[in-house]
Amino acid sequence: MSFKQGEIKVIITAEVRAERTQHLFLRLHLEGRCHNKLRAADVLQITVHSLQSHESCAEEELIQTFIQKLLMMNYRHRYIHVNYHNEQDHIQQRDTVSFEEDDIFDEMSLSNEGTSQSDRIHPMDVQMAVFHCADGFLKQLMVTKLSQCQYALPLLVPDPFTQQIEFPLWTFRQIHKSWKIRNTYYEIISQTQPIYKIQTPMVFFFRFGSVSSSKSQLMNSLINEKHDTFFHRNCPGSSRTRVLMDGVVEIAWFCPSGKNTDKFSECVSFCNLHGDAGDHEKQLQILTEMSSVNVVLLPRLDRNDRHATIIKNLYRDRKPLICLFTEDESTVIETRRGKYKIGLKYRNQSDVSEELRRAINVCVSESSSTFRLEDVSKHSDIRVDEEDDEDCRRGREAAQQMMSLLEKKDLTEIKESFLPHQGKLWHQWSQKNKQLHRPRGDELEMDISRKLTEMKIICEQQHKYDISVFMKLYIKEMNSDATNKMFFIKWLRILLDEFTSADLSALHHKYDEKWSTVLKLKENHDESVHIRVEKAELERIFEDIEAASFGLEHILREIGQIYESCSSVKRNKRDLQVHFSSLPILAAEMMISGFPLELMDGDAAHVPVIWISAVLDELIQKLGDQRVFVLSVLGIQSSGKSTMLNAMFGLQFAVSAGRRTRGAFMQLLRVSDEMKTQMNFDYILVVDTEGLRALDLTGRSTRHHDNELATFVVGLGNLTLINIFGENPSEMQDVLQIVLQAFMRMKKVRLNPSCVFVHQNVSDVAAGEKNMEGRRRLQEKLDQMTKLAAKEEVCDAECFSDVIRFDVQNDVKYFPHLWEGNPPMAPPNPNYCENIQELKETIMSHATKSDGMRLTHLKDRIKDLWAALLNEGFVFSFRNSLEISVYRKLEREYRKWSWSLRSAMMETENKLLNKIENKAIHEVEETDLQRELKKTSEEVKKSMSEFFDKDTDTDKYILIQWKTSYELKIKMLQENIVRETKRRLNEILQQRDLKKKIDAQRKHHENTLFEKSKELALKLRDKTNDERTLKKEFDLFWEQSVKKIIRDTPAIRDIDVMRDVREIISDAYGSVSVDHWRESRNIFTVQSYSDYVKVKRTNEFFKDAYRSAKEKFGYGPLAKDEEAQIRSLVTDVALKTDTQIQSFNISKMGYNISCIQQLTDYIKARVTEHQEGRVNYVFKNEFFMDLVLSVCKRSNKMIIDQHRLFREANDPVIHVQKKREEYYSIFQKYCHGSTSAVILGEIICQKLKEPIEQSVCKKTARHLAEEMRSNCESLNGNRSNLEKHILKTLAEEEDFDKYMNYIHNPRDHYKSFIRDEVSRYISDKFSVSVLPKMKENIELLQQKIMKAAHESTEHVQENRGDVGLWLKSFTEKISDVLIFSEKHLSGVNHDDVDDFNLLEDVMRQELPAIMSEISCRFSTRTFPVKLDCKFRPDELLIDLFCQCCWVQCPFCEAICTNTIENHDEDHSVAFHRVTGINGTSYSSTQNLCTDICTCIVASDWCFNILDGSFKYRDYRRAGGVYAKWCITPDLSELSYWKWFVCRFQKDLEKHYNKTFEGSGEIPYQWRGHSKCEAIESLDRYM
């Protein structure tokens, strides 16, 4: 096959080109990337490389470094120096070369053996290699950044392998150009347009052949002499060999500034074809057709040149042509109209440039031809990226379908028509919500309810809005199966921007003119109607600007509002094609894809918390509960915040003046897997905000909004960048005061963000002295502003470092001006970009020291911050949900630690109790108990250490504040447990000695019966075959013996505790009327103690008329604090008397009237002590009597139950009757001639029965308590969890009396509830849990007993001992598990026992039957009652749960939920109650209050106490119990107590003899709460 010479050349060239391209990609580590494209998401993530500054790099890092610098808008990305390893080696080799004589000719002739110029990678090859290997989004990002760097952009790009020409129109879609021109009236007109729409003259430069002058350099002199818009041969890094630039056409625009110095008076585009135009005919054809002016470079004209025909045709064409000859020396000559010749040889480039500029200006002015970028796509035989990419085309079609709906619509009316949900109703709701949370001083619950109703109506109205077709199309497309929705979103943003930009620009121009008019009138002090009209017009234009702003953020805002309206009314919209619950998924997907999400609606100045929470929930679903480091940015409007973020992270926040950031937006930045090993988080969340101190366009001040915004983003951020623009001290002062107040608030609520100051637009930043001076002045300013802010925030701070950790040396950055020169043609200042890199490194340095926060915590933080800001008093209102959550976790752990210590000590106590009863020990020392507890104590310490020092958990930074106090609490708890156990055991030791007589008497009866029955058996040995006779004889003997015992020993009688109480009170106060006993009140449930007190008499003259009146007419109503004092006394007395009754050990010692005497003496002492203190009243006798009666009534059942156990164990008749079967069994054995060993074995087994039963019950009770603490839903959490279940149970039972008991006597109700739970658990789980555990314990005990018997037998045989030794050994071995000692066998004659193996065998045979009998006797009825009170599982759990704080809210009597008694923290409760529930009424009325504490503490209403009147919002100032409570203002969304008031209204009115009328009328909205909602609200809020 033969080829023409030209064809062969083409084939060879293509092959060589492909090979060179492949080699280049290999060197740049881009092999395979032509198919597996680089993605924008890959390059935007935070990597190790992106955190380092690189002026030079190795070849393998070239692509990374290039992209990093480009994203930061550093135009030096073109000039990266590559370090080649052999450069330095080659220089060193020169030293080894030597010559005999110095010869310049020889030395200078040395060749460069290092990297030759031809081996270096051309900078533009790096750019184009990335371009070819990038996906559509990265290409677009690249070109956008190149445009910001004022570089030329690729317009026509040949494929490096196929040479197919591509027009990358998609990459231009996000770029706008701004310029200024003068109109015919010499007025400056500003214009901003997307570049693909701009119609401009276009000057096309190309060359034929090889020329000595640089075409690109010449073009740069026309566009910007100080900046290389086009890369040229004299740029750093340039080389002769370039692989990817030939045939590429680049485009750049000259944008005038409206000044006389502009080189061109209008916007002009310049196209540059790289390489020999003769080799790129298609590009040449397209551009020469579309250009306004053609400029060609060639050495000279030659008729025989292969390009002569093309030049001839261009010359004949009417289109202007300028020929630049590199081998010609002539100045500019116009050879004919529109045709110019300019020589370049030996010419000054400045002169050439000026001649060329003038020629172009003349040509442009005479040419009507204009160029529009989009029109390039009309040419055939070129590939247009938008058309070639199926996803891109589909995305455009979907976006255009939506945009078609907006055609011919008035821009200022579009939002109202197409996005109605975010309009007036949403703004009204936001305003109402703020009013709701910021009540006027005199507002009542009824007013709050009215506002809530109004808000509900607004929600219903908002929900009725139809969803526009526009929004339906958006939701449909976002829910479609499109492989890449990103194109659709990008297209929609581009088209919306295009649609609104012209009108917005016109409106801003109109506004500027009107503002200038108003300013002139103000300067002239014009107060006429005219200025008011002009201001009204200004307001109208502003409203039009607000209405005309229409972007992607508004569409997302609309979706958010559709979601919120559906959530509020709890139903879907009829015209919503998907369920509303799926809408947050759309926003979450957009965030993951890198789009910002509006966090605070800037127009409504409100955070849509429901929407934001739902989106974050979906993010968690998709990404997992990732850690994020939140970076917030604050600064004055137009201070370059968004630009700084865009440069730092390659983001694309809106930066133009007409589109300033409104509110706050958040955007996710992924951290690379490599970086995650160094950081403690997975993403950076960047929060960009609208400018502080930005007057509304109408001139209204926004200081309050600024404070709100600053507090919100500072509280949200782990690090806040504070951006200060310029060196204007007044601007700096304003922003600093706002920010400082925000930081002070954070300090007060224990949030600890850090900050970095960025001082932008500072001149001469290179001067170190200037920097130091600037830092010193800033430090002084910060300290000065700290004092000012401290006064406003009532905070004790003298200097800035008192407020926040701050290093003035490292946390202040100075930035030069953003632009290098004057816009619009100025590129970004490289020094600015370097400072950005420095700042980025500082931010990451802060980040490495932070754990950030999890997305769940971020969601809670947003809710907490916004809730607090809504209430205005931020510090007063802030509820740190994360801190509360962590504290509750700590409480749960504390409960586990305390249970471990208590459980271990109970085990020890039980062993020691057995030993005391067995007389094995006679004294208990603390050291013994501490030794027993040591192992558990070490385990608890280890568990605490692990819990507080978790390396991977954010919680540890919150927990650290409680670590020391909780370590101390556990230490004190341990000491207390040891001390109390020692006290109890030593009391039992004393009581054991006191009980000797009772025990001796019981043993005497048992032994007498044993010996008599033995004697009778020996008499009847000859009648062993007659069982009936034997039984008859034994029954007769038994009856006579029991009669004798009854005659000799008085029986233990039943007791009447309340009779004894009345007797003692009567002795103390003389005769007490029968009526009082009948009418005595339960002091724990009385509504007020006013009837129980009278004024304390003094010798001084009563200065206060009020006090005189009280003495004359009775004490009158007690002040709130006095009621609280007395209730606290009553509660404490009840607690202490409970402990005292337990110490009487009635089950072992029996009841005596002296017990009641001790109780009354204690109560009398406490009452006397209280009234002798600093109180203005004394108690009437009725108070003491009712207190004693109430305490004793409460404990009556427990005392009777304990006495019953004592009687069963010690009443001779009852005790003997229980033993009848045992004695009959032994009697039979004697009758049948059993040996002494058999008899003794039988007796031992029978006597072990009761101790075994007691031991098994105790052990099972402990195991059961442990099991319930883990498995029972109500008992497996902290105190709040228990209360939640109590409230649920109360609601389900709907028993008013039980409610009253809970409200007025909470501790007793808690105890009752725990007992019920235990009882229910035992009933429900008896067969599956309790009984198996009992049987297991019985089996273990049986094994231990038999082991003890066997070891005792071996011991006796080894030591040749007798039965006494066997019994001693046996009882010692079981003394720690059973109450059984040799004394139990005293009186039983066993001297003749010598067959110990037989004794052991008898026990082995008899014991299983005994165990089986014990097991059979266990039932749900008998199990608990067989135990002493203190060993029962319910009492063990009561001891665990009720040793906590019982202080009640001074307003509504809700109980503090802190797990620890006498805790250091303020008292608090998750949710307060309606104050009328405890009988509180409005002053001077019988109207029960419908207020809730959390609402009234935000009001100016007052309450009265003894020391005066105080506003509720200042309740802490009242001192005493008020100062120790933390009541956070909120709307109390818990519907539970509202439902309760409605459900039991009549009961409450009857109980308190008051009504819910007048001021206390129940809000209508409350009646809408169902019981189901009330119970659900407990799960939601507690």
Salt bridges, closest charged atoms under 4 A:
ASP42 OD1 - ARG39 NH2 2.86
GLU55 OE2 - LYS69 NZ 3.48
GLU59 OE2 - ARG27 NH2 2.62
GLU87 OE2 - ARG120 NH2 3.18
GLU166 OE1 - LYS139 NZ 3.64
GLU166 OE2 - ARG383 NH1 1.94
GLU225 OE2 - LYS263 NZ 3.13
ASP228 OD1 - HIS232 NE2 3.12
ASP246 OD1 - ARG242 NH2 3.14
GLU250 OE1 - HIS274 NE2 2.69
ASP276 OD2 - ARG306 NH2 3.65
ASP276 OD1 - HIS307 NE2 3.69
ASP279 OD1 - ARG306 NH2 3.12
GLU289 OE1 - HIS379 ND1 3.99
GLU327 OE1 - LYS345 NZ 3.62
ASP328 OD2 - LYS341 NZ 2.99
GLU354 OE2 - ARG357 NH2 2.58
GLU354 OE2 - ARG358 NH1 3.36
GLU355 OE2 - ARG347 NH2 2.62
GLU366 OE1 - ARG337 NH2 3.94
GLU374 OE2 - ARG173 NH1 2.88
GLU374 OE1 - LYS197 NZ 3.47
GLU374 OE1 - ARG372 NH1 3.03
ASP375 OD1 - ARG372 NH2 3.32
ASP375 OD1 - LYS378 NZ 3.14
ASP381 OD2 - LYS282 NZ 3.80
GLU386 OE2 - ARG173 NE 2.52
GLU386 OE1 - ARG396 NH1 3.21
GLU387 OE2 - ARG396 NH2 2.90
ASP388 OD2 - ARG383 NE 2.42
GLU390 OE1 - ARG393 NH2 2.39
ASP442 OD1 - ARG440 NE 3.75
GLU443 OE2 - ARG440 NH1 3.12
GLU443 OE2 - LYS451 NZ 2.78
ASP447 OD1 - ARG450 NH2 3.78
GLU454 OE1 - LYS432 NZ 2.79
GLU454 OE2 - ARG450 NH1 3.20
GLU460 OE1 - ARG571 NH2 2.86
ASP466 OD1 - ARG574 NH2 2.86
GLU477 OE2 - ARG394 NH1 2.94
ASP497 OD2 - HIS176 NE2 2.77
ASP497 OD1 - ARG659 NH2 2.97
GLU498 OE2 - LYS197 NZ 3.37
GLU513 OE2 - HIS509 NE2 3.18
GLU534 OE1 - LYS514 NZ 2.76
GLU534 OE2 - HIS530 NE2 3.83
GLU537 OE2 - ARG540 NH2 2.63
GLU539 OE2 - ARG700 NH1 3.20
ASP544 OD2 - ARG540 NH1 2.75
GLU546 OE2 - ARG662 NH1 2.94
GLU553 OE2 - HIS554 ND1 3.93
GLU558 OE2 - HIS421 ND1 2.70
GLU589 OE1 - LYS485 NZ 3.67
GLU589 OE2 - LYS622 NZ 3.73
GLU598 OE2 - ARG557 NH2 2.68
ASP601 OD1 - ARG557 NH2 3.30
ASP603 OD2 - ARG557 NH1 2.75
ASP603 OD1 - ARG662 NH1 3.52
ASP617 OD1 - LYS859 NZ 2.77
ASP673 OD1 - LYS676 NZ 3.54
ASP682 OD1 - LYS676 NZ 3.94
GLU690 OE2 - HIS705 NE2 3.11
ASP696 OD2 - ARG700 NH2 3.15
GLU708 OE1 - LYS434 NZ 3.36
GLU708 OE2 - ARG438 NH2 2.68
GLU708 OE2 - HIS704 NE2 3.65
ASP734 OD2 - ARG693 NH1 3.46
GLU773 OE2 - ARG776 NH2 2.58
GLU773 OE2 - ARG777 NE 3.87
GLU780 OE2 - ARG776 NH1 2.42
GLU793 OE2 - ARG745 NH2 2.92
ASP811 OD1 - HIS846 NE2 3.03
GLU834 OE2 - ARG76 NH1 2.61
GLU883 OE2 - ARG750 NH2 2.10
GLU893 OE2 - LYS896 NZ 3.35
GLU907 OE2 - ARG1262 NH2 3.18
GLU909 OE2 - ARG984 NE 3.02
ASP928 OD1 - ARG931 NH2 2.94
ASP949 OD1 - LYS963 NZ 3.38
ASP951 OD1 - LYS956 NZ 3.71
ASP955 OD2 - LYS889 NZ 2.57
GLU980 OE1 - ARG983 NH2 2.90
GLU987 OE2 - ARG983 NH1 2.81
ASP993 OD1 - ARG992 NE 3.91
ASP999 OD1 - LYS995 NZ 3.72
ASP999 OD1 - ARG1002 NH2 3.89
GLU1006 OE2 - HIS1215 NE2 2.52
GLU1006 OE1 - LYS1247 NZ 2.94
ASP1035 OD2 - LYS1031 NZ 3.21
ASP1035 OD1 - ARG1220 NH2 2.17
GLU1039 OE2 - LYS1043 NZ 3.66
ASP1048 OD2 - LYS1044 NZ 2.98
ASP1054 OD1 - ARG1207 NH1 2.79
ASP1060 OD1 - ARG1059 NE 3.87
ASP1075 OD1 - ARG1078 NH2 2.43
ASP1091 OD2 - ARG1081 NH1 3.85
GLU1111 OE2 - ARG1097 NH1 2.60
ASP1132 OD1 - LYS1136 NZ 3.12
ASP1132 OD2 - ARG1166 NH1 2.88
ASP1138 OD2 - ARG1194 NH2 3.02
ASP1138 OD2 - LYS1311 NZ 2.66
GLU1169 OE1 - ARG1166 NE 3.95
ASP1186 OD1 - HIS1076 NE2 3.07
ASP1201 OD2 - LYS1197 NZ 2.89
GLU1208 OE2 - ARG1204 NH1 3.25
ASP1211 OD2 - ARG1207 NE 3.89
GLU1221 OE2 - ARG1220 NH1 3.66
GLU1222 OE2 - LYS1219 NZ 3.71
GLU1242 OE1 - LYS1229 NZ 3.44
GLU1253 OE1 - ARG1417 NH2 2.97
GLU1253 OE2 - LYS1426 NZ 3.23
GLU1266 OE2 - ARG1269 NH2 3.45
GLU1273 OE2 - HIS1285 NE2 3.78
GLU1293 OE1 - LYS1298 NZ 2.99
GLU1294 OE1 - ARG1543 NE 2.38
GLU1294 OE2 - LYS1571 NZ 2.91
ASP1308 OD1 - ARG1194 NH1 1.94
GLU1317 OE2 - ARG1320 NH1 2.23
GLU1336 OE1 - LYS1333 NZ 3.57
GLU1351 OE1 - LYS1373 NZ 3.53
GLU1354 OE2 - HIS1350 NE2 3.01
ASP1376 OD2 - LYS1344 NZ 3.89
GLU1400 OE2 - HIS1350 ND1 2.97
GLU1400 OE2 - ARG1404 NH2 2.76
ASP1401 OD1 - ARG1404 NH1 3.19
GLU1413 OE2 - LYS1249 NZ 3.08
GLU1413 OE2 - ARG1417 NH1 2.93
GLU1435 OE2 - ARG1315 NH2 2.91
ASP1439 OD2 - ARG902 NH1 3.37
GLU1453 OE2 - ARG1127 NE 3.52
GLU1453 OE1 - HIS1304 ND1 3.96
ASP1464 OD2 - LYS969 NZ 3.36
GLU1465 OE1 - HIS1463 ND1 3.67
ASP1466 OD2 - ARG1516 NH2 2.75
ASP1500 OD1 - LYS1511 NZ 3.98
ASP1500 OD1 - ARG1513 NE 2.77
ASP1514 OD2 - ARG1517 NH1 3.83
GLU1573 OE1 - HIS1569 ND1 3.58
ASP1579 OD1 - LYS1284 NZ 3.56
ASP1579 OD1 - LYS1288 NZ 2.88
